[in-house]
């Protein structure tokens, strides 16, 4: 029996472990960075100064999702064919989110802006994690479904090609999501602000 280790890394910066049969091993953790300020402009400046930085560009973002995708594939040759015996994919996601320290001193308007913005940042990063989960599940199922090959060398090549294809699709989906989100940010924020203002006024 041979085991092929998969080590696949992705780092995405943008602005409970679960285990079961035929399911990836998935973990998700959180960390926070503190920001201060009493106005919307203060918050914007703090996010641009203190947010997590994308190593490749040096640009800071209001939130980040770090993704580590890996795992292993066991396969064995028998009766002249090499078959996958087991595939186990692991996914680690770590979300970095902002935490505002001056809420108690700020105006109601600034609190409203912050609540709207911070909920959108969290939703955005959670969606990155969900996209990664979807592709982790797809990767494990695809590896388990590989047809037998004549040699284990051929199987190893098939495993690597399948992994590469799904990882590239994952990266493309993450980038597509960021493009769509960036294009609709202002419209989305205005819509959420109007909803929160209306909800607040109905309570008054």
C-alpha positions as CSV (number, residue, x, y, z in Angstrom):
1,X,0.0,0.0,0.0
2,X,1.3,3.4,-0.9
3,X,0.3,6.8,0.6
4,X,0.5,10.0,-1.3
5,X,0.6,13.1,0.8
6,X,-1.2,16.2,-0.5
7,X,-0.1,19.6,0.7
8,X,-2.0,22.4,-0.9
9,X,-1.9,25.9,0.4
10,X,-3.9,29.0,-0.4
11,X,-3.8,32.4,1.3
12,X,-6.8,34.6,0.8
13,X,-6.8,38.1,2.1
14,X,-9.7,40.5,1.2
15,X,-10.7,43.2,2.6
16,X,-15.7,22.8,15.3
17,X,-14.0,20.5,13.6
18,X,-16.3,18.2,11.6
19,X,-15.5,14.6,10.9
20,X,-17.7,12.0,9.3
21,X,-17.5,9.2,6.8
22,X,-16.7,10.5,3.3
23,X,-16.3,14.0,4.6
24,X,-13.2,16.3,4.9
25,X,-11.8,17.1,8.3
26,X,-12.6,20.8,8.6
27,X,-11.5,23.3,11.3
28,X,-12.3,27.0,11.6
29,X,-10.7,29.5,14.0
30,X,-10.8,33.2,14.5
31,X,-8.6,36.0,15.6
32,X,-9.2,39.8,15.9
33,X,-7.3,43.0,15.5
34,X,-8.3,46.1,17.5
35,X,-9.2,49.5,15.9
36,X,-10.2,52.8,17.5
37,X,-11.9,56.0,16.5
38,X,-15.1,58.0,16.9
39,X,-16.1,58.6,13.3
40,X,-16.6,56.7,10.2
41,X,-13.5,58.3,8.8
42,X,-11.5,57.2,11.9
43,X,-12.7,53.6,11.4
44,X,-11.8,53.6,7.7
45,X,-8.3,55.0,8.5
46,X,-7.8,52.4,11.3
47,X,-8.8,49.5,9.0
48,X,-6.4,50.6,6.3
49,X,-3.6,51.0,8.9
50,X,-4.2,47.9,11.1
51,X,-5.9,45.4,8.9
52,X,-4.2,42.1,7.9
53,X,-1.7,42.6,5.0
54,X,-1.5,40.6,1.8
55,X,2.2,39.5,1.6
56,X,2.3,39.6,-2.2
57,X,1.1,43.2,-2.5
58,X,1.6,44.6,0.9
59,X,-1.9,45.9,0.9
60,X,-4.0,45.9,4.1
61,X,-7.6,44.7,4.2
62,X,-10.4,45.0,6.7
63,X,-10.6,41.2,7.1
64,X,-8.7,38.1,6.0
65,X,-9.3,34.3,5.5
66,X,-6.3,32.1,5.6
67,X,-6.9,28.7,4.0
68,X,-4.8,25.5,4.3
69,X,-5.9,22.6,2.2
70,X,-4.2,19.2,2.5
71,X,-4.7,15.6,3.1
72,X,-3.6,12.1,2.0
73,X,-4.5,9.4,-0.5
74,X,-4.0,5.7,0.2
75,X,-3.8,3.4,-2.9
76,X,-2.7,-0.2,-3.6
77,X,-2.0,-2.4,-6.5
78,X,-3.9,-5.7,-6.7
79,X,-4.9,-8.0,-9.5
80,X,-3.0,-6.0,-11.9
81,X,-4.7,-2.7,-11.1
82,X,-3.9,0.2,-8.7
83,X,-6.9,1.4,-6.8
84,X,-7.6,4.2,-4.3
85,X,-8.4,2.7,-0.9
86,X,-9.0,5.9,1.0
87,X,-8.8,9.7,0.5
88,X,-8.9,12.1,3.4
89,X,-8.9,15.8,2.8
90,X,-8.2,18.3,5.6
91,X,-9.1,22.0,5.5
92,X,-8.0,24.6,8.0
93,X,-9.6,28.1,7.8
94,X,-8.6,31.0,10.0
95,X,-10.6,34.2,9.9
96,X,-9.1,37.6,11.0
97,X,-11.7,40.2,11.8
98,X,-11.7,43.8,13.2
99,X,-12.8,44.6,16.7
100,X,-13.8,48.2,17.5
101,X,-12.8,49.4,21.0
102,X,-14.6,52.9,21.1
103,X,-18.2,51.8,20.6
104,X,-19.2,53.1,24.0
105,X,-17.9,56.6,23.2
106,X,-19.2,57.1,19.7
107,X,-22.3,58.6,18.3
108,X,-25.4,56.5,17.4
109,X,-24.7,57.2,13.7
110,X,-21.1,55.9,13.9
111,X,-22.3,52.8,15.8
112,X,-24.8,52.2,13.0
113,X,-22.2,52.5,10.3
114,X,-19.9,50.2,12.2
115,X,-22.5,47.5,12.8
116,X,-23.3,47.5,9.1
117,X,-19.7,47.4,8.0
118,X,-18.5,44.8,10.5
119,X,-21.4,42.5,9.7
120,X,-20.5,42.7,6.0
121,X,-16.9,42.1,6.6
122,X,-17.7,38.9,8.7
123,X,-20.2,37.7,6.1
124,X,-17.6,38.2,3.3
125,X,-14.9,36.2,5.2
126,X,-17.4,33.4,6.2
127,X,-18.2,33.1,2.5
128,X,-14.6,32.6,1.6
129,X,-14.5,29.8,4.2
130,X,-17.6,28.3,2.7
131,X,-16.2,28.3,-0.8
132,X,-13.1,26.5,0.5
133,X,-15.4,23.9,2.3
134,X,-17.3,23.2,-1.0
135,X,-14.1,22.6,-2.9
136,X,-12.6,20.4,-0.1
137,X,-15.7,18.2,-0.3
138,X,-15.4,18.1,-4.1
139,X,-11.7,17.2,-3.9
140,X,-12.3,14.3,-1.5
141,X,-15.2,12.9,-3.5
142,X,-13.3,13.2,-6.8
143,X,-10.2,11.4,-5.3
144,X,-12.3,8.6,-3.9
145,X,-14.1,8.2,-7.3
146,X,-10.9,7.8,-9.4
147,X,-11.0,4.7,-11.5
148,X,-8.2,2.0,-11.1
149,X,-5.1,2.5,-13.2
150,X,-2.7,-0.1,-14.5
151,X,0.2,1.1,-12.3
152,X,0.4,3.1,-9.1
153,X,2.7,5.6,-10.9
154,X,-0.2,6.3,-13.2
155,X,-2.5,6.6,-10.2
156,X,-0.2,9.0,-8.5
157,X,-0.2,11.2,-11.7
158,X,-4.0,11.0,-11.8
159,X,-4.3,12.1,-8.1
160,X,-2.0,15.0,-8.7
161,X,-3.8,16.1,-11.8
162,X,-7.2,15.9,-10.1
163,X,-6.0,17.8,-7.1
164,X,-4.4,20.5,-9.3
165,X,-7.6,20.9,-11.3
166,X,-9.8,21.4,-8.2
167,X,-7.4,23.7,-6.5
168,X,-7.2,25.9,-9.5
169,X,-11.0,26.0,-9.7
170,X,-11.1,26.9,-6.0
171,X,-8.7,29.8,-6.5
172,X,-10.8,31.0,-9.5
173,X,-14.0,30.9,-7.5
174,X,-12.4,32.9,-4.7
175,X,-11.1,35.5,-7.0
176,X,-14.5,35.7,-8.8
177,X,-16.3,36.2,-5.5
178,X,-13.9,39.1,-4.5
179,X,-14.5,40.8,-7.9
180,X,-18.3,40.6,-7.5
181,X,-18.2,41.8,-3.9
182,X,-15.9,44.8,-4.7
183,X,-18.2,45.9,-7.6
184,X,-21.3,45.9,-5.4
185,X,-19.8,47.2,-2.1
186,X,-21.2,50.7,-2.1
187,X,-24.7,49.6,-3.2
188,X,-24.7,46.8,-0.7
189,X,-23.7,49.1,2.2
190,X,-26.3,51.7,1.3
191,X,-29.0,49.0,1.2
192,X,-28.0,47.6,4.6
193,X,-27.8,51.1,6.1
194,X,-31.3,52.0,5.0
195,X,-32.6,48.7,6.4
196,X,-30.9,49.3,9.8
197,X,-32.1,52.9,10.0
198,X,-35.7,51.8,9.2
199,X,-35.5,49.0,11.8
200,X,-34.1,51.4,14.4
201,X,-36.8,54.0,13.7
202,X,-39.6,51.4,14.0
203,X,-38.3,50.5,17.5
204,X,-38.3,54.2,18.6
